[in-house]
Amino acid sequence: MFDAILKFIGELGDDDQRAQSFAESDYRLAAAALLVHTAAIDGEISEVERARLHDVIKQRFKLDDEDTDKLLARAEEVDERAVDLYHFTTRLNRALDDKQRARIVEMMWQVVFADGGVTEFEDNLIWRAADLLNVTREERIALRTRVAGEQAGEG
């Protein structure tokens, strides 16, 4: 019995390992899967999009490169199994406030603009996701305009 208690206490102290396992219930996994879906919606993920996806996730969730790669790998698996956006957006709606959900939409625009343009598939996807995340049309368009301006300034 004493060994079981020590094991339990040891597991409690191992928060970093459990925090980085990116469980199905982790909102970061839902957000990353939505971003992977965004990057892949036009047929394939280009190297530029992949790099931007990595950077956006790493910065937003304050991860190191190894954990970012783990999260992206899990996100790709989850995205492949997903049948709709609702699975991701429901989890995000439960875990995030209005400002944080708008930040997810902004991240989607950052991934989309990584390769310089927006396809109709990408635009439609972000419109649907923003709607499911309760981000207003005006805010979605403002985020698009801001990210497009930032991208133009970088190029």
C-alpha positions as a LaTeX table, in Angstrom:
\begin{tabular}{lrrr}
\hline
Residue & $x$ (\AA) & $y$ (\AA) & $z$ (\AA) \\
\hline
Met1 & 0.00 & 0.00 & 0.00 \\
Phe2 & 2.83 & 2.38 & 0.88 \\
Asp3 & 4.41 & 1.74 & $-2.54$ \\
Ala4 & 1.14 & 2.64 & $-4.27$ \\
Ile5 & 0.99 & 5.92 & $-2.37$ \\
Leu6 & 4.60 & 6.74 & $-3.29$ \\
Lys7 & 3.90 & 5.94 & $-6.93$ \\
Phe8 & 0.82 & 8.20 & $-6.90$ \\
Ile9 & 2.82 & 11.06 & $-5.33$ \\
Gly10 & 5.58 & 10.54 & $-7.90$ \\
Glu11 & 3.03 & 10.76 & $-10.71$ \\
Leu12 & 1.66 & 14.00 & $-9.27$ \\
Gly13 & 5.12 & 15.52 & $-9.48$ \\
Asp14 & 5.46 & 14.43 & $-13.10$ \\
Asp15 & 3.19 & 17.20 & $-14.42$ \\
Asp16 & 5.48 & 18.13 & $-17.31$ \\
Gln17 & 5.34 & 14.67 & $-18.87$ \\
Arg18 & 1.57 & 14.44 & $-18.51$ \\
Ala19 & 1.07 & 18.01 & $-19.68$ \\
Gln20 & 2.99 & 17.30 & $-22.85$ \\
Ser21 & 1.15 & 14.08 & $-23.72$ \\
Phe22 & $-1.56$ & 16.18 & $-25.43$ \\
Ala23 & $-4.59$ & 14.13 & $-24.43$ \\
Glu24 & $-7.76$ & 14.15 & $-26.51$ \\
Ser25 & $-9.29$ & 16.57 & $-24.01$ \\
Asp26 & $-6.41$ & 19.07 & $-24.31$ \\
Tyr27 & $-7.63$ & 22.24 & $-26.03$ \\
Arg28 & $-4.14$ & 22.69 & $-27.52$ \\
Leu29 & $-4.63$ & 19.46 & $-29.45$ \\
Ala30 & $-7.99$ & 20.66 & $-30.77$ \\
Ala31 & $-6.45$ & 23.99 & $-31.80$ \\
Ala32 & $-3.45$ & 22.34 & $-33.44$ \\
Ala33 & $-5.67$ & 19.87 & $-35.32$ \\
Leu34 & $-7.78$ & 22.76 & $-36.59$ \\
Leu35 & $-4.60$ & 24.50 & $-37.76$ \\
Val36 & $-3.34$ & 21.33 & $-39.46$ \\
His37 & $-6.69$ & 21.04 & $-41.20$ \\
Thr38 & $-6.37$ & 24.66 & $-42.28$ \\
Ala39 & $-2.91$ & 24.12 & $-43.72$ \\
Ala40 & $-4.00$ & 20.98 & $-45.59$ \\
Ile41 & $-7.37$ & 22.19 & $-46.93$ \\
Asp42 & $-5.94$ & 23.23 & $-50.29$ \\
Gly43 & $-4.54$ & 19.77 & $-51.00$ \\
Glu44 & $-1.16$ & 19.64 & $-49.32$ \\
Ile45 & 0.90 & 21.34 & $-46.67$ \\
Ser46 & 3.76 & 23.24 & $-48.28$ \\
Glu47 & 7.10 & 23.59 & $-46.51$ \\
Val48 & 6.35 & 27.28 & $-45.93$ \\
Glu49 & 2.98 & 26.44 & $-44.38$ \\
Arg50 & 4.52 & 23.66 & $-42.28$ \\
Ala51 & 7.19 & 26.03 & $-40.95$ \\
Arg52 & 4.60 & 28.70 & $-40.16$ \\
Leu53 & 2.33 & 26.12 & $-38.51$ \\
His54 & 5.23 & 25.01 & $-36.32$ \\
Asp55 & 6.14 & 28.60 & $-35.38$ \\
Val56 & 2.57 & 29.66 & $-34.61$ \\
Ile57 & 1.94 & 26.65 & $-32.36$ \\
Lys58 & 5.31 & 26.92 & $-30.65$ \\
Gln59 & 4.84 & 30.61 & $-29.85$ \\
Arg60 & 1.15 & 30.47 & $-28.91$ \\
Phe61 & 1.46 & 27.52 & $-26.56$ \\
Lys62 & 4.99 & 28.35 & $-25.33$ \\
Leu63 & 6.43 & 24.96 & $-26.30$ \\
Asp64 & 9.93 & 23.91 & $-27.22$ \\
Asp65 & 10.67 & 22.40 & $-30.65$ \\
Glu66 & 10.35 & 18.80 & $-29.44$ \\
Asp67 & 6.96 & 19.33 & $-27.79$ \\
Thr68 & 5.75 & 21.34 & $-30.78$ \\
Asp69 & 6.66 & 18.43 & $-33.06$ \\
Lys70 & 4.84 & 16.00 & $-30.72$ \\
Leu71 & 1.74 & 18.19 & $-30.69$ \\
Leu72 & 1.77 & 18.52 & $-34.48$ \\
Ala73 & 2.14 & 14.76 & $-34.93$ \\
Arg74 & $-0.83$ & 14.13 & $-32.60$ \\
Ala75 & $-2.81$ & 16.89 & $-34.35$ \\
Glu76 & $-2.26$ & 15.27 & $-37.75$ \\
Glu77 & $-3.53$ & 11.94 & $-36.37$ \\
Val78 & $-6.60$ & 13.58 & $-34.84$ \\
Asp79 & $-7.33$ & 15.59 & $-37.99$ \\
Glu80 & $-7.20$ & 12.44 & $-40.14$ \\
Arg81 & $-9.87$ & 10.82 & $-37.94$ \\
Ala82 & $-12.11$ & 13.88 & $-37.68$ \\
Val83 & $-15.33$ & 14.00 & $-39.63$ \\
Asp84 & $-16.11$ & 17.68 & $-39.06$ \\
Leu85 & $-14.94$ & 20.91 & $-37.43$ \\
Tyr86 & $-17.48$ & 20.66 & $-34.63$ \\
His87 & $-15.33$ & 18.13 & $-32.76$ \\
Phe88 & $-12.53$ & 20.70 & $-32.46$ \\
Thr89 & $-14.57$ & 23.86 & $-32.03$ \\
Thr90 & $-16.73$ & 22.40 & $-29.26$ \\
Arg91 & $-13.65$ & 21.66 & $-27.18$ \\
Leu92 & $-12.25$ & 25.13 & $-27.90$ \\
Asn93 & $-15.55$ & 26.80 & $-26.99$ \\
Arg94 & $-15.57$ & 25.03 & $-23.63$ \\
Ala95 & $-11.94$ & 25.83 & $-22.82$ \\
Leu96 & $-11.42$ & 29.35 & $-24.18$ \\
Asp97 & $-12.94$ & 32.78 & $-23.75$ \\
Asp98 & $-13.97$ & 35.11 & $-26.61$ \\
Lys99 & $-10.53$ & 36.69 & $-26.96$ \\
Gln100 & $-8.76$ & 33.31 & $-26.99$ \\
Arg101 & $-11.15$ & 31.92 & $-29.61$ \\
Ala102 & $-10.50$ & 34.97 & $-31.79$ \\
Arg103 & $-6.79$ & 34.23 & $-31.35$ \\
Ile104 & $-7.38$ & 30.74 & $-32.81$ \\
Val105 & $-8.98$ & 32.34 & $-35.89$ \\
Glu106 & $-6.01$ & 34.70 & $-36.13$ \\
Met107 & $-3.66$ & 31.70 & $-36.01$ \\
Met108 & $-5.63$ & 30.11 & $-38.85$ \\
Trp109 & $-5.14$ & 33.26 & $-40.95$ \\
Gln110 & $-1.41$ & 33.22 & $-40.13$ \\
Val111 & $-1.11$ & 29.67 & $-41.45$ \\
Val112 & $-3.19$ & 30.46 & $-44.56$ \\
Phe113 & $-1.19$ & 33.57 & $-45.46$ \\
Ala114 & 2.14 & 31.75 & $-45.02$ \\
Asp115 & 2.24 & 30.87 & $-48.72$ \\
Gly116 & 1.15 & 34.32 & $-49.83$ \\
Gly117 & $-2.47$ & 33.81 & $-50.82$ \\
Val118 & $-5.86$ & 32.58 & $-49.73$ \\
Thr119 & $-7.79$ & 29.99 & $-51.70$ \\
Glu120 & $-11.57$ & 29.82 & $-51.65$ \\
Phe121 & $-11.30$ & 26.58 & $-49.65$ \\
Glu122 & $-9.17$ & 28.25 & $-46.98$ \\
Asp123 & $-11.45$ & 31.28 & $-46.80$ \\
Asn124 & $-14.53$ & 29.08 & $-46.50$ \\
Leu125 & $-12.94$ & 26.92 & $-43.82$ \\
Ile126 & $-12.03$ & 29.91 & $-41.68$ \\
Trp127 & $-15.49$ & 31.38 & $-42.14$ \\
Arg128 & $-17.09$ & 28.13 & $-40.93$ \\
Ala129 & $-14.64$ & 27.68 & $-38.04$ \\
Ala130 & $-15.03$ & 31.30 & $-36.93$ \\
Asp131 & $-18.79$ & 30.89 & $-36.99$ \\
Leu132 & $-18.57$ & 27.74 & $-34.84$ \\
Leu133 & $-16.18$ & 29.55 & $-32.47$ \\
Asn134 & $-18.63$ & 32.45 & $-32.13$ \\
Val135 & $-16.18$ & 34.91 & $-33.67$ \\
Thr136 & $-18.16$ & 37.60 & $-35.46$ \\
Arg137 & $-17.94$ & 38.25 & $-39.18$ \\
Glu138 & $-16.50$ & 41.70 & $-38.48$ \\
Glu139 & $-13.80$ & 40.33 & $-36.19$ \\
Arg140 & $-12.93$ & 37.54 & $-38.65$ \\
Ile141 & $-12.49$ & 40.07 & $-41.45$ \\
Ala142 & $-10.51$ & 42.44 & $-39.20$ \\
Leu143 & $-8.20$ & 39.56 & $-38.24$ \\
Arg144 & $-7.75$ & 38.65 & $-41.90$ \\
Thr145 & $-6.90$ & 42.24 & $-42.80$ \\
Arg146 & $-4.43$ & 42.57 & $-39.94$ \\
Val147 & $-2.65$ & 39.28 & $-40.66$ \\
Ala148 & $-2.51$ & 40.07 & $-44.40$ \\
Gly149 & $-0.91$ & 43.44 & $-43.57$ \\
Glu150 & 1.61 & 41.80 & $-41.24$ \\
Gln151 & 2.49 & 39.24 & $-43.91$ \\
Ala152 & 2.92 & 41.97 & $-46.53$ \\
Gly153 & 5.24 & 43.80 & $-44.13$ \\
Glu154 & 7.38 & 40.68 & $-43.68$ \\
Gly155 & 7.65 & 40.02 & $-47.41$ \\
\hline
\end{tabular}
